[in-house]
């Protein structure tokens, strides 16, 4: 009858979704009847906090039960909620769904450096005085090699203002000399190189060999300044 209140609507159910990559997410849900036949449409919301489920209206008056959403390039946890609607009558919202979205990483532009005045330079490592009584300055690969050595031979916590800087290379030599030690060292070295020197190099490979009383560290990397591949090998004595 004309005076009767509008019939209540069933909620959207079985909400599921996954990350498509590139900042896009695909969602699916169900509704008990044929939405088109019942004149039902859907509103889709997203939020970074499940307590604020209706932060952003992503789709309004949407006729389907599957959708692809864009705009999640920053990555992180995204929470989604779907509300079934027929005219001015809205159903209770669906159960919130969390989708872990991978951030979109922009490609690094590798521009070859020119020689001469544009070459990078800095203090030599280790710090020392040259034959003319001046502070030794280095450019190009020797300087980058010095940075790598400095990173490898610094233990986390030695730098007061940057306690995460360094590796446990000097500490690991006191651990048992076996394949487990070598694998752990490879992971630690590669992670530290990419974190602290990732603007200057791209790690190709890190190989650790426990050879008798020494850890042999072999690093192959791409120098981003001129796109040249270099290799650095060092041996770290293992106390007996």
URTAKA-V984292 format. One record per residue. N is the residue number from 0. SS is DSSP state (A for helix, B for strand, O for the rest). PHI is phi in radians with two decimals (NA if undefined). Layout:
n-><N/N>
ss-><SS/SS>
phi-><PHI/PHI>
This chain:
n-><0/1/2/3/4/5/6/7/8/9/10/11/12/13/14/15/16/17/18/19/20/21/22/23/24/25/26/27/28/29/30/31/32/33/34/35/36/37/38/39/40/41/42/43/44/45/46/47/48/49/50/51/52/53/54/55/56/57/58/59/60/61/62/63/64/65/66/67/68/69/70/71/72/73/74/75/76/77/78/79/80/81/82/83/84/85/86/87/88/89/90/91/92/93/94/95/96/97/98/99/100/101/102/103/104/105/106/107/108/109/110/111/112/113/114/115/116/117/118/119/120/121/122/123/124/125/126/127/128/129/130/131/132/133/134/135/136/137/138/139/140/141/142/143/144/145/146/147/148/149/150/151/152/153/154/155/156/157/158/159/160/161/162/163/164/165/166/167/168/169/170/171/172/173/174/175/176/177/178/179/180/181/182/183/184/185/186/187/188/189/190/191/192/193/194/195/196/197/198/199/200/201/202/203/204/205/206/207/208/209/210/211/212/213/214/215/216/217/218/219/220/221/222/223/224/225/226/227/228/229/230/231/232/233/234/235/236/237/238/239>
ss-><O/O/O/O/O/O/O/O/O/O/O/O/B/B/B/B/B/B/B/B/B/O/O/B/B/B/B/B/B/B/O/O/O/O/A/A/A/A/O/O/B/B/B/B/B/B/B/O/O/A/A/A/O/O/O/B/B/B/B/B/B/B/O/O/O/B/B/B/B/O/O/O/O/O/O/B/B/B/B/B/B/B/B/B/B/B/O/O/B/B/O/O/O/O/O/O/B/B/B/B/B/O/O/O/O/O/O/O/O/O/O/O/O/O/O/A/A/A/O/O/B/B/B/O/O/O/O/O/B/O/O/O/O/O/B/O/B/B/B/O/A/A/A/A/A/A/A/A/A/A/A/A/O/O/O/O/O/O/O/O/O/O/O/O/O/O/O/O/A/A/A/A/O/O/O/O/O/O/A/A/A/A/A/A/A/A/A/A/A/A/A/A/A/A/A/A/A/O/O/O/B/B/B/B/B/B/B/B/B/B/B/O/O/B/B/B/B/B/B/B/B/B/B/O/O/O/O/B/B/B/B/B/B/B/B/B/B/O/O/O>
phi-><NA/-1.10/-1.49/-1.23/-1.21/-1.07/-1.17/-1.25/-1.82/-1.26/-1.46/-1.13/-2.36/0.97/-1.17/-2.47/-2.91/-2.70/-1.36/-1.60/1.51/1.18/1.38/-2.04/-2.29/-1.87/-2.10/-2.37/-2.68/-2.18/-2.46/-0.98/-2.03/-1.36/-1.03/-1.11/-1.15/-1.62/1.20/-1.73/-2.14/-2.27/-1.89/-2.03/-2.02/-2.39/-2.77/-1.52/-2.24/-1.11/-1.39/-2.25/-1.09/-1.84/-1.07/-2.26/-1.46/-1.54/-2.35/-2.21/1.02/-1.57/-1.55/-1.74/-1.92/-2.52/-2.63/-2.00/-2.01/-2.00/1.74/-2.03/-1.09/-1.24/1.31/1.75/-1.37/-2.10/-1.89/-2.11/-2.45/-2.06/-2.09/-1.36/-2.53/-2.30/1.13/-1.55/-1.65/-2.05/-1.45/-1.13/-1.16/-1.18/-1.13/-1.06/-2.08/-1.70/-2.18/-1.45/-1.93/-1.35/-1.19/-1.49/-1.64/-1.27/-1.11/-1.47/-1.41/-1.71/-1.90/-1.02/-1.48/-1.66/-1.34/1.54/-1.14/-1.56/-1.21/-1.27/-2.55/3.13/-1.14/-1.22/-2.18/-1.27/-1.05/-2.79/-1.80/-1.42/-1.12/-1.58/1.43/-1.86/-1.16/-1.23/-1.99/-2.26/-2.38/1.16/-1.15/-0.97/-1.18/-1.17/-1.07/-1.09/-1.11/-1.11/-1.08/-1.06/-1.15/-1.14/-1.68/-1.74/-1.56/-0.93/1.79/-1.22/-1.56/-1.09/-1.52/-2.52/-1.14/-1.41/-1.19/2.00/-2.33/-1.65/-1.01/-1.22/-1.39/-1.17/-1.19/-1.56/-1.46/-1.01/-1.44/-2.67/-1.16/-1.12/-1.06/-1.07/-1.12/-1.11/-1.19/-1.00/-1.12/-1.11/-1.17/-1.07/-1.12/-1.14/-1.08/-1.22/-1.30/-1.77/-2.20/-1.10/-1.30/-1.94/-2.58/-2.11/-1.26/-1.59/-2.77/-2.26/-2.16/-2.08/-2.14/-1.52/-1.96/1.05/-1.71/-2.58/-1.67/-1.66/-1.85/-2.12/-2.04/-1.96/-2.51/-1.73/-1.42/-1.24/-1.14/-2.41/1.06/-1.74/-1.55/-2.24/-2.28/-2.21/-2.14/-2.39/-2.04/-1.95/-1.09/-1.84/-1.05/-1.74>
